Amino acid sequence: MLNQQERYFAGRKNIFFALLINVVLFGFKLFAGIVGRSQAMVTDAVHTLSDILATTVVLLGLKFGTMPQDGSHPYGHGKFETMAAAAVTLILIGVGFDFLSRGVYGVLQPYRTVPTILPLVAALFSIVLKESLYQYTIRVGRHIKSPALVADAWHHRSDAFSSIPAFLGILGARLGFPILDPLAATVVAVFVIQIGLRIGKDVFAELVESSVDERTIAKIKEVVLSVEGVLRIHDLSARRSGPAIIVEMHILVDGNISVQKGHQIADTVEHRLRQEVDGVYRATIHIDPIGRLT
């Protein structure tokens, strides 16, 4: 598992690269949308602007989230990353509804302009560039176990996917169906809202202290029961705090062993969990005796 500084520097490198790409892409798409008379491309440019804001929020979340634990935050600062992911979710949903209102308004207008070829080129350029940025960011986010960076990766992909209906709408408008341009903007909006809700589901689960997934619970049980001296376990709970997993449990041991031996078993359990279950940061283990006491 990477230490906090390694996580921060790996994430920061990705974020600065993403910011540079998004600033250039926003300027190009906005210029292409205005000069090329395409509502879909202007809407898509605003989506890229939301990427810039979201990525900045992720940078702040990653910076504060990698701070070490202190007296006021004994469990670390991982929730800052979760809050950054929540902010990205709200940005996505908010931008999506704004797109939706603009798209519907454009569809209902009786007069429409026909876009030039410039926004068509911009849409194609955006699809390729933002999908590449998604692939890069999702790899880094999963490697450093950052929910905020993973959420930002999906924001990049939503921008790439939103450029597909924009491309088709602009192309259709140029082929003699101008209503397809604002209609494409509406489709983009629905897609962006859907992405935001999907990310938000996982973020909300973490903020309300939901348990980790069943596969991780099963892995924790497997590791603990493989430790010599552990007879059974109960009251097992595990939750996420940003990239970290915090585990609490009771283990049952032979009631005739010494306190020192019981303590050694608990230490072994904690060590094995940190080594073998990806993401485990802290394990609080209560020892329960079982069997005849002498």
Buried (B, 14 or more C-beta within 10 A) or exposed (E): BBEBEEBBBBBBEBBEBBBEBBBEBBEBBBBBBBEBBBBBBBBBBBBBBBBBBBBBBBBBBBBBBBBEBEEEBEBBBBBBBBBBBBBBBBBBBBBBBBBBEBBBEBBEEEEBEBBBEBBBBBBBBBBEBBBEBBEBBBEBBEBBBBBBBBBBBBBBBBBBBBBBBBBBBBBBBBEEBBBBBBBBBBBBBBBBBBBBEBBBEBBEBBBEEEEBEEEBBEBBEEBBEEBEBBBEBEEBBBBBBBBBBBBBBBBBBBBEBEEEBBEEBBEBBBEBBBEBBEBBBBBEBEBBBEEEEE
